[in-house]
Amino acid sequence: MSDNKSSTPRMNRTIVLPFDQANYHKIVEDPKWYRQKLDEFIDFMPELFPAEVIEGYWIKEKRISKKLKVPSRRIIIGSTSYTVRPAHVMPYHTAYTDEIEKAMFLRKFGVPFWALSYVFGKDHSFWYRIEQSLGKNSIVGTTIKDHSLLPEHVVADEKHSRMRGKKVYIPTTVASQCILGVSVTEDAGEKTLTKAYGVFKDEANDLNPAYSPVSVNTDGWKATINAWKSIFPSISVLCCFLHVFIKIRDRSQKKYRDFFNVVAESVWNCYKAENKATFSQRVRRLYESVKKQNVPQVILNPIKKMKDNISKYSKAYDLPGCHRTSNMIDRLMQRMDRHLFSTFYFHGSLASAKLSIRGWALIHNFAPCNPTTVKKHNGWRSPAEKINQFRYHDCWLQNMLISASLGGFRNPPPNP
């Protein structure tokens, strides 16, 4: 073949819609009924379709899957053909959604694939591939359906993990109790982190090309700070106050208990300051006090570092609603740690590791929380539902698949 012939990359051309499963076969067989349902979906859920659908569409042929014998149709929007798949069928027609919904729910809690195979049948590779298939979707676009809901303030950090015995890092971006960006890298250098965190920017810019968060809270790692400043030049980088306390606690709580009990109270007194001036004053006085008392270096050094970088901590007072601590991402990373431990970390390639952790992130965003939390949040069952204040379907997995129509993109990129 000539080198001049280059194939055009295929776009993500699958539209997922909440058809009534009981009547689906009859709807597909009747073109008029089918068009009526599509028109209803376009009126009420236009974000699930390409923007050009408002100019009209053509209904093409009917196809029947070899695995499940489920019919589907293709439609032409503009000059592009799209496959319309019902949400009660999984991607690639691997299974019916209601057959695997409970197994995927257990993945939120790190139940290993072999255990799912033992309880629900199939083999462990089947469940592994199901989770990976979810990771191909845009995390931001699937989780957030309206660009006005993109977060102004985010938290970012890198989770340390292993892949085939070697150390890897998982750069993670969270907001509103959702994981909005996650990847896997072999090092934590500035260039690598810029590329990894840049995926979050690309997916967010697909919803809103002008999007730029106001602030990001980090643990102070220089490469992380530089990466975020490179991706979003106007962003304000905040240092996590909690990390100051943790460094002091972990190094002195047992060995220097008396010093720790006094200093810990003073550290949190700084955090509770009502304004920037009071905060800065309390930090400086705390440093002067501990210096005079000749406290151990493991206590003095974190306080000195906070005093030297006081502007990065006090900047939070200028940004209402920002994250002063990394509490949110720390809680989610604890769940991520349990998830990774249950699978004994990563075993395949870097690409498969990324798909796996992205699939798990979407499960976390959409799978139901415990009933007490649901009641507290006025009936919204998951972080994604709470952000959007609606759901497409009562089945959480169907809700996720519908949200991932066109891969979660408004301007679909090439298939991976």
C-alpha positions as CSV (number, residue, x, y, z in Angstrom):
1,M,0.0,0.0,0.0
2,S,1.3,3.5,-0.8
3,D,2.5,5.6,2.0
4,N,0.3,8.5,0.7
5,K,-2.8,6.6,1.7
6,S,-3.5,7.3,5.3
7,S,-6.6,6.0,6.9
8,T,-8.8,8.4,8.8
9,P,-9.0,7.5,12.5
10,R,-12.4,6.2,13.5
11,M,-14.4,8.4,15.8
12,N,-16.3,7.1,18.8
13,R,-19.6,6.5,17.1
14,T,-21.7,4.7,19.6
15,I,-24.8,6.5,21.0
16,V,-26.2,4.8,24.1
17,L,-29.9,5.4,25.0
18,P,-32.3,4.3,27.7
19,F,-34.7,2.3,25.6
20,D,-37.4,0.3,27.4
21,Q,-36.0,-3.2,27.5
22,A,-39.4,-4.9,27.4
23,N,-40.5,-3.2,24.2
24,Y,-37.0,-2.7,22.6
25,H,-37.3,-5.4,19.9
26,K,-40.7,-4.1,18.8
27,I,-39.4,-0.5,18.7
28,V,-36.4,-1.5,16.5
29,E,-38.6,-3.4,14.1
30,D,-40.9,-0.4,13.5
31,P,-39.0,2.5,11.9
32,K,-41.8,5.0,12.7
33,W,-41.8,4.0,16.4
34,Y,-38.0,4.0,16.4
35,R,-37.8,7.5,15.0
36,Q,-40.5,8.7,17.5
37,K,-38.3,7.4,20.4
38,L,-35.2,9.0,18.9
39,D,-36.9,12.3,18.6
40,E,-38.0,12.1,22.2
41,F,-34.4,11.4,23.3
42,I,-33.0,14.2,21.2
43,D,-35.5,16.6,22.8
44,F,-34.8,15.6,26.4
45,M,-31.2,14.4,26.2
46,P,-29.5,16.3,23.4
47,E,-26.1,16.0,25.1
48,L,-26.0,12.3,24.3
49,F,-26.0,13.0,20.5
50,P,-23.6,14.8,18.2
51,A,-24.4,18.5,18.0
52,E,-25.3,18.2,14.3
53,V,-28.3,16.1,15.2
54,I,-30.5,19.2,15.3
55,E,-30.1,19.4,11.5
56,G,-31.7,16.0,11.1
57,Y,-30.7,12.4,10.7
58,W,-31.3,9.3,8.6
59,I,-32.2,5.9,9.9
60,K,-30.0,3.2,8.3
61,E,-30.1,-0.6,8.4
62,K,-30.7,-2.9,11.3
63,R,-28.0,-5.1,12.6
64,I,-28.1,-8.1,15.0
65,S,-25.2,-8.9,17.3
66,K,-23.7,-12.4,17.1
67,K,-23.2,-12.8,20.9
68,L,-26.6,-11.7,22.3
69,K,-28.7,-11.6,19.1
70,V,-29.8,-8.1,20.1
71,P,-30.8,-5.9,17.1
72,S,-29.6,-2.3,16.8
73,R,-29.8,0.3,14.2
74,R,-27.4,2.8,12.7
75,I,-28.2,6.4,11.9
76,I,-26.5,9.0,9.7
77,I,-25.9,12.5,11.3
78,G,-24.4,14.9,8.8
79,S,-22.0,12.6,6.8
80,T,-21.2,10.3,9.6
81,S,-22.8,7.0,10.6
82,Y,-23.4,6.2,14.3
83,T,-24.5,3.0,16.0
84,V,-27.4,3.4,18.5
85,R,-27.1,0.9,21.3
86,P,-29.6,0.3,24.1
87,A,-28.2,0.9,27.6
88,H,-29.4,-2.5,28.8
89,V,-26.6,-4.1,26.7
90,M,-23.0,-3.7,27.6
91,P,-20.3,-2.4,25.1
92,Y,-19.4,-4.9,22.4
93,H,-22.6,-6.8,23.3
94,T,-20.7,-8.8,25.9
95,A,-23.6,-9.2,28.3
96,Y,-26.9,-7.7,29.4
97,T,-26.4,-4.9,31.9
98,D,-28.6,-6.3,34.6
99,E,-26.6,-9.6,34.5
100,I,-23.4,-7.9,35.6
101,E,-24.6,-4.8,37.5
102,K,-24.1,-6.3,40.9
103,A,-20.7,-7.7,40.1
104,M,-19.5,-4.3,38.9
105,F,-21.0,-2.7,42.0
106,L,-18.7,-5.0,44.1
107,R,-15.7,-3.7,42.2
108,K,-16.2,-0.4,44.0
109,F,-15.1,-2.2,47.1
110,G,-12.2,-4.0,45.6
111,V,-13.7,-7.5,45.4
112,P,-11.1,-9.3,43.2
113,F,-12.0,-10.7,39.8
114,W,-11.6,-14.3,40.8
115,A,-14.2,-13.8,43.5
116,L,-16.6,-12.3,41.0
117,S,-16.0,-15.3,38.8
118,Y,-16.8,-17.7,41.7
119,V,-20.0,-16.0,42.6
120,F,-21.4,-14.8,39.3
121,G,-19.8,-17.2,36.8
122,K,-17.7,-16.5,33.7
123,D,-14.0,-16.3,34.2
124,H,-11.9,-13.6,35.8
125,S,-10.7,-12.3,32.5
126,F,-14.3,-11.6,31.5
127,W,-14.7,-9.2,34.5
128,Y,-11.3,-7.7,33.9
129,R,-12.2,-6.8,30.3
130,I,-15.5,-5.4,31.4
131,E,-13.9,-3.0,33.7
132,Q,-11.2,-2.1,31.2
133,S,-13.9,-1.3,28.6
134,L,-15.3,1.4,30.9
135,G,-11.9,3.0,31.1
136,K,-12.0,4.0,27.4
137,N,-14.6,6.7,28.1
138,S,-13.9,10.3,29.1
139,I,-14.0,10.5,32.8
140,V,-14.9,14.2,32.9
141,G,-17.4,14.0,30.1
142,T,-19.1,10.9,31.4
143,T,-19.3,12.2,35.0
144,I,-20.3,15.8,34.3
145,K,-23.0,16.4,31.7
146,D,-23.2,20.2,31.8
147,H,-20.1,22.4,31.3
148,S,-21.3,24.9,33.9
149,L,-20.8,22.2,36.5
150,L,-17.0,21.8,35.9
151,P,-15.3,22.5,39.2
152,E,-13.6,25.8,40.0
153,H,-11.4,24.1,42.7
154,V,-9.7,20.7,42.4
155,V,-7.3,18.6,44.5
156,A,-4.4,16.7,42.9
157,D,-1.8,14.1,44.2
158,E,0.1,11.1,43.1
159,K,-0.6,7.6,44.5
160,H,2.4,5.4,44.8
161,S,1.9,1.9,43.5
162,R,3.6,-1.0,41.7
163,M,3.5,-2.7,38.3
164,R,5.2,-6.0,37.9
165,G,7.3,-5.2,40.9
166,K,8.4,-1.8,39.7
167,K,7.3,1.5,41.2
168,V,4.7,3.5,39.4
169,Y,2.7,6.6,40.2
170,I,-1.1,7.3,39.8
171,P,-1.6,11.1,39.2
172,T,-5.2,11.8,40.4
173,T,-7.5,14.8,40.1
174,V,-10.6,15.0,42.2
175,A,-13.4,17.4,43.0
176,S,-17.0,17.1,44.4
177,Q,-16.2,13.6,45.8
178,C,-15.6,12.4,42.2
179,I,-12.4,11.2,40.5
180,L,-12.1,13.4,37.4
181,G,-8.7,12.5,36.3
182,V,-6.4,9.5,36.8
183,S,-3.5,7.9,35.0
184,V,-0.5,5.7,35.6
185,T,3.1,6.8,35.0
186,E,6.5,5.3,35.5
187,D,8.0,8.4,37.1
188,A,6.9,11.5,38.9
189,G,8.9,14.0,36.9
190,E,7.5,17.3,35.7
191,K,7.3,16.3,32.0
192,T,5.5,13.0,32.8
193,L,3.1,14.6,35.3
194,T,2.3,17.4,32.8
195,K,1.2,14.8,30.3
196,A,-0.7,12.7,32.8
197,Y,-2.6,15.6,34.3
198,G,-3.1,17.1,30.9
199,V,-5.6,14.3,30.1
200,F,-8.0,16.0,32.7
201,K,-7.6,19.3,30.8
202,D,-8.3,17.7,27.4
203,E,-11.4,16.0,28.7
204,A,-12.6,19.2,30.5
205,N,-11.9,21.4,27.5
206,D,-14.1,19.1,25.4
207,L,-17.0,20.3,27.5
208,N,-15.8,23.9,27.7
209,P,-12.8,25.0,25.6
210,A,-12.2,28.0,27.9
211,Y,-12.2,25.9,31.1
212,S,-9.5,26.6,33.6
213,P,-9.9,25.8,37.4
214,V,-9.3,28.6,39.8
215,S,-7.1,26.6,42.2
216,V,-5.6,23.3,42.8
217,N,-4.5,21.9,46.2
218,T,-1.3,19.8,46.2
219,D,1.1,18.3,48.7
220,G,3.8,20.7,47.6
221,W,5.8,18.4,45.3
222,K,7.6,20.7,42.9
223,A,7.0,18.6,39.8
224,T,3.3,18.6,40.6
225,I,3.1,22.3,41.1
226,N,5.1,23.0,37.9
227,A,2.9,20.5,35.9
228,W,-0.3,22.3,36.9
229,K,1.1,25.7,36.2
230,S,2.2,24.5,32.8
231,I,-1.3,23.1,32.0
232,F,-3.3,26.0,33.5
233,P,-1.0,29.1,33.6
234,S,-3.6,31.2,35.5
235,I,-4.3,28.6,38.3
236,S,-3.5,29.3,41.9
237,V,-1.6,26.5,43.5
238,L,-2.3,25.9,47.2
239,C,-0.3,23.8,49.6
240,C,-2.1,21.3,51.8
241,F,-2.2,22.4,55.4
242,L,-3.0,18.9,56.5
243,H,0.4,17.6,55.3
244,V,2.1,19.9,57.7
245,F,0.3,18.3,60.6
246,I,0.8,14.8,59.3
247,K,4.5,15.2,59.0
248,I,4.7,16.4,62.6
249,R,2.3,13.7,63.9
250,D,4.0,10.8,62.2
251,R,7.5,11.7,63.4
252,S,6.7,12.9,67.0
253,Q,3.4,11.6,68.3
254,K,5.1,8.6,70.1
255,K,8.7,9.7,70.6
256,Y,8.0,13.3,71.6
257,R,4.5,13.0,73.0
258,D,4.6,16.0,75.3
259,F,5.9,18.3,72.7
260,F,3.5,17.0,70.1
261,N,0.4,17.5,72.3
262,V,1.2,21.2,72.8
263,V,2.3,21.9,69.2
264,A,-0.6,20.0,67.6
265,E,-3.2,22.3,69.3
266,S,-1.2,25.4,68.2
267,V,-1.0,24.1,64.6
268,W,-4.8,23.7,64.3
269,N,-5.2,27.1,66.0
270,C,-3.4,28.5,63.0
271,Y,-5.7,26.7,60.6
272,K,-8.8,28.1,62.3
273,A,-7.6,31.7,61.8
274,E,-10.5,33.8,60.4
275,N,-8.4,35.8,57.9
276,K,-5.1,35.9,56.1
277,A,-3.5,38.4,58.4
278,T,-4.4,36.4,61.5
279,F,-3.2,33.2,59.9
280,S,0.1,34.6,59.0
281,Q,0.6,36.1,62.4
282,R,-0.2,32.9,64.2
283,V,2.2,30.9,62.0
284,R,5.1,33.3,62.6
285,R,4.4,33.3,66.4
286,L,4.2,29.5,66.4
287,Y,7.5,29.2,64.7
288,E,9.1,31.7,67.1
289,S,7.7,29.8,70.1
290,V,8.8,26.3,69.1
291,K,12.2,27.7,68.2
292,K,12.7,29.1,71.7
293,Q,11.5,25.9,73.3
294,N,14.2,23.9,71.4
295,V,11.7,21.4,70.2
296,P,13.0,18.4,68.1
297,Q,13.8,19.1,64.5
298,V,11.1,16.7,63.3
299,I,8.6,19.2,64.7
300,L,10.5,22.4,64.0
301,N,11.3,21.7,60.3
302,P,7.7,21.3,59.0
303,I,6.7,24.5,60.9
304,K,9.6,26.4,59.4
305,K,8.8,25.2,56.0
306,M,5.2,26.4,56.4
307,K,6.4,29.8,57.6
308,D,8.8,30.1,54.7
309,N,6.0,29.3,52.2
310,I,3.3,31.1,54.1
311,S,1.9,32.8,50.9
312,K,1.1,29.4,49.4
313,Y,-1.0,28.5,52.5
314,S,-2.6,32.0,53.1
315,K,-3.6,32.4,49.5
316,A,-6.6,30.2,50.3
317,Y,-8.3,33.1,52.1
318,D,-8.6,34.9,48.8
319,L,-10.3,32.0,47.1
320,P,-13.7,31.2,48.7
321,G,-14.6,27.5,48.2
322,C,-11.1,26.3,47.6
323,H,-9.6,23.2,49.2
324,R,-7.2,24.1,52.1
325,T,-6.5,20.5,52.8
326,S,-6.2,17.3,50.7
327,N,-8.9,15.5,52.8
328,M,-11.0,14.7,49.8
329,I,-8.3,13.1,47.7
330,D,-6.9,11.3,50.7
331,R,-10.2,9.6,51.4
332,L,-10.6,8.5,47.7
333,M,-7.0,7.3,47.6
334,Q,-7.6,5.1,50.6
335,R,-10.3,3.4,48.5
336,M,-8.0,3.2,45.6
337,D,-5.4,1.6,47.8
338,R,-7.8,-1.1,48.8
339,H,-8.8,-1.6,45.2
340,L,-5.1,-2.0,44.1
341,F,-4.3,-4.3,47.0
342,S,-7.1,-6.7,46.2
343,T,-5.7,-7.1,42.7
344,F,-2.1,-7.2,43.9
345,Y,-1.4,-4.0,41.9
346,F,-0.8,-3.9,38.1
347,H,0.5,-6.9,36.1
348,G,0.2,-6.0,32.5
349,S,1.3,-3.0,30.3
350,L,1.1,0.6,31.1
351,A,-1.8,1.1,28.7
352,S,-3.8,-1.7,30.4
353,A,-3.0,-0.3,33.8
354,K,-4.4,3.1,32.7
355,L,-7.6,1.6,31.4
356,S,-8.1,-0.5,34.6
357,I,-7.7,2.4,37.0
358,R,-9.9,4.7,34.8
359,G,-12.6,2.0,34.7
360,W,-12.5,1.7,38.5
361,A,-12.7,5.6,38.8
362,L,-15.9,5.7,36.8
363,I,-17.4,2.8,38.9
364,H,-16.6,4.9,42.0
365,N,-18.3,8.0,40.5
366,F,-21.5,6.2,39.6
367,A,-21.9,3.2,41.9
368,P,-24.4,3.8,44.8
369,C,-23.2,5.0,48.2
370,N,-24.5,3.6,51.4
371,P,-28.2,4.3,52.3
372,T,-27.3,6.8,55.1
373,T,-25.2,8.9,52.6
374,V,-28.0,8.7,50.0
375,K,-30.5,10.0,52.5
376,K,-28.1,12.8,53.5
377,H,-27.8,13.9,49.9
378,N,-31.6,14.0,49.2
379,G,-31.8,10.7,47.4
380,W,-28.9,11.2,45.0
381,R,-27.2,7.9,45.2
382,S,-23.7,8.5,43.8
383,P,-21.2,11.4,43.5
384,A,-22.1,11.7,39.8
385,E,-25.8,12.0,40.5
386,K,-25.1,14.6,43.2
387,I,-23.1,16.8,40.8
388,N,-25.6,16.6,38.0
389,Q,-28.7,16.5,40.2
390,F,-30.4,14.0,37.9
391,R,-29.9,10.5,36.5
392,Y,-30.8,9.0,33.2
393,H,-31.8,5.6,34.6
394,D,-32.5,4.0,38.0
395,C,-30.0,1.3,37.4
396,W,-26.6,2.9,38.2
397,L,-24.7,0.9,35.5
398,Q,-27.2,1.9,32.8
399,N,-26.9,5.5,34.1
400,M,-23.2,5.3,33.6
401,L,-23.4,3.7,30.1
402,I,-25.9,6.4,29.0
403,S,-23.7,9.1,30.4
404,A,-20.8,7.6,28.4
405,S,-22.7,8.0,25.1
406,L,-20.1,8.9,22.4
407,G,-17.5,7.9,24.9
408,G,-18.5,10.8,27.1
409,F,-17.3,13.4,24.6
410,R,-19.3,16.1,22.9
411,N,-16.7,16.3,20.2
412,P,-15.8,12.6,19.9
413,P,-12.0,11.8,19.6
414,P,-10.6,8.9,17.7
415,N,-11.2,5.5,19.3
416,P,-8.2,4.4,21.4
